[in-house]
Amino acid sequence: MENELIKALVTIVAFFNRTDRDKAFVKDANIDLEATSFQLFVTIGRMQPTNVSDLANILGKSHSSISRQVDKLENHGLILTKDADKDARIRVIELSKLGEDITNTINETRLKKIQTGLDDWTENEKQQLLESLNHLAKTLKQMD
């Protein structure tokens, strides 16, 4: 059963991490980003405030590659960076107002797609799913 659970989780994660879906959302928002920059942008939105090292670890990229992409996103006005209070070598990264607006558009589009996909689910089924996902999230958090 555990292997089936893992397979289902990988399917869910893959659904949310598909850059081709996200690129379609970005196209609707009228911005143009490379696939690698867009993946970084979405990850910043999910993790903010964050830093280059954490992003490099999450995305499996080098520190210098992420740093260059962060510079591009900042030049496009999508993110803001500042030196960390305790260590000026660390850049704290957050979405700008424009970045937040674009992220909201992406999230709204994603939510509409999920709602459409769950149209034939009962409210009870949705509630059960929510409770199970919250339980799983709590369990995974404790494993950190």
C-alpha positions as CSV (number, residue, x, y, z in Angstrom):
1,M,0.0,0.0,0.0
2,E,2.8,2.4,0.8
3,N,4.1,2.2,-2.8
4,E,0.6,3.1,-4.1
5,L,0.5,6.1,-1.7
6,I,3.9,7.2,-3.0
7,K,2.8,6.8,-6.6
8,A,-0.3,8.9,-5.9
9,L,1.7,11.6,-4.2
10,V,4.2,11.8,-7.1
11,T,1.3,12.2,-9.5
12,I,-0.1,15.0,-7.3
13,V,3.3,16.8,-7.0
14,A,3.9,16.4,-10.7
15,F,0.5,18.0,-11.5
16,F,1.5,21.1,-9.5
17,N,5.0,21.3,-10.7
18,R,4.3,21.0,-14.4
19,T,6.0,24.1,-16.0
20,D,4.0,23.7,-19.2
21,R,0.8,24.4,-17.2
22,D,2.4,27.3,-15.4
23,K,3.7,28.7,-18.6
24,A,0.2,28.8,-20.0
25,F,-0.9,30.7,-16.8
26,V,2.0,33.2,-17.3
27,K,1.1,33.7,-20.9
28,D,-2.4,34.7,-19.8
29,A,-0.8,37.1,-17.4
30,N,1.2,38.6,-20.3
31,I,4.7,38.0,-19.0
32,D,7.5,36.2,-20.7
33,L,10.0,34.2,-18.7
34,E,12.3,31.3,-19.6
35,A,11.2,27.9,-18.2
36,T,14.0,27.9,-15.6
37,S,13.2,31.4,-14.5
38,F,9.5,30.7,-14.3
39,Q,10.0,27.6,-12.1
40,L,12.2,29.7,-9.8
41,F,9.5,32.5,-9.8
42,V,6.8,30.0,-8.8
43,T,9.0,28.5,-6.1
44,I,9.8,31.9,-4.6
45,G,6.1,32.6,-4.4
46,R,5.6,29.3,-2.5
47,M,8.5,29.7,-0.1
48,Q,8.8,33.5,0.5
49,P,10.7,34.9,2.2
50,T,13.5,32.7,1.0
51,N,17.1,32.8,0.0
52,V,19.4,31.6,-2.9
53,S,20.8,28.6,-1.0
54,D,17.3,27.2,-0.1
55,L,16.1,27.8,-3.6
56,A,19.2,26.0,-5.1
57,N,18.6,23.0,-2.8
58,I,14.9,22.8,-3.6
59,L,15.4,23.2,-7.4
60,G,18.6,21.1,-7.6
61,K,20.5,23.9,-9.2
62,S,23.9,25.6,-8.4
63,H,24.0,28.6,-6.2
64,S,25.5,30.7,-9.0
65,S,22.8,29.6,-11.5
66,I,20.0,30.6,-9.0
67,S,21.7,33.8,-8.2
68,R,21.8,34.8,-11.9
69,Q,18.1,33.9,-12.3
70,V,17.2,35.9,-9.2
71,D,19.0,38.9,-10.7
72,K,16.9,38.5,-13.9
73,L,13.6,38.2,-12.0
74,E,14.6,41.3,-10.0
75,N,15.4,43.2,-13.2
76,H,11.9,42.3,-14.5
77,G,10.4,43.8,-11.3
78,L,9.0,40.5,-10.2
79,I,10.9,40.0,-7.0
80,L,12.6,42.2,-4.4
81,T,15.8,41.2,-2.6
82,K,17.6,42.6,0.5
83,D,20.4,41.7,2.7
84,A,19.4,39.5,5.7
85,D,19.5,41.3,9.0
86,K,21.9,38.8,10.6
87,D,24.2,38.0,7.7
88,A,24.6,40.4,4.8
89,R,26.0,37.6,2.6
90,I,22.4,36.2,2.5
91,R,19.9,37.8,0.1
92,V,16.3,37.6,1.4
93,I,14.0,37.1,-1.6
94,E,10.3,38.0,-1.8
95,L,7.8,38.7,-4.6
96,S,7.2,42.3,-5.6
97,K,3.7,43.7,-5.9
98,L,3.8,42.8,-9.6
99,G,5.1,39.3,-8.7
100,E,2.3,38.9,-6.2
101,D,-0.3,40.0,-8.8
102,I,1.0,37.5,-11.3
103,T,1.2,34.7,-8.7
104,N,-2.5,35.5,-7.8
105,T,-3.4,35.1,-11.4
106,I,-1.6,31.8,-11.6
107,N,-3.2,30.6,-8.4
108,E,-6.7,31.6,-9.4
109,T,-6.3,29.8,-12.7
110,R,-5.0,26.7,-11.0
111,L,-7.9,26.9,-8.5
112,K,-10.5,27.1,-11.3
113,K,-9.0,24.0,-12.9
114,I,-9.1,22.1,-9.6
115,Q,-12.7,23.1,-9.0
116,T,-13.6,21.9,-12.5
117,G,-11.8,18.6,-11.8
118,L,-13.6,18.2,-8.5
119,D,-17.1,19.2,-9.9
120,D,-18.4,15.6,-9.5
121,W,-17.1,15.2,-6.0
122,T,-19.5,15.6,-3.0
123,E,-18.7,18.1,-0.3
124,N,-18.2,15.2,2.0
125,E,-15.5,13.7,-0.3
126,K,-13.8,17.0,-0.6
127,Q,-13.8,17.4,3.2
128,Q,-12.4,13.9,3.7
129,L,-9.6,14.7,1.2
130,L,-8.8,17.9,3.0
131,E,-8.6,16.2,6.4
132,S,-6.4,13.4,5.0
133,L,-4.1,15.9,3.2
134,N,-3.8,18.0,6.4
135,H,-3.0,14.9,8.4
136,L,-0.3,13.9,5.8
137,A,1.1,17.4,5.8
138,K,1.4,17.3,9.6
139,T,3.1,13.9,9.5
140,L,5.6,15.0,6.8
141,K,6.4,18.2,8.7
142,Q,7.3,16.1,11.8
143,M,9.7,14.1,9.7
144,D,11.9,17.2,8.9
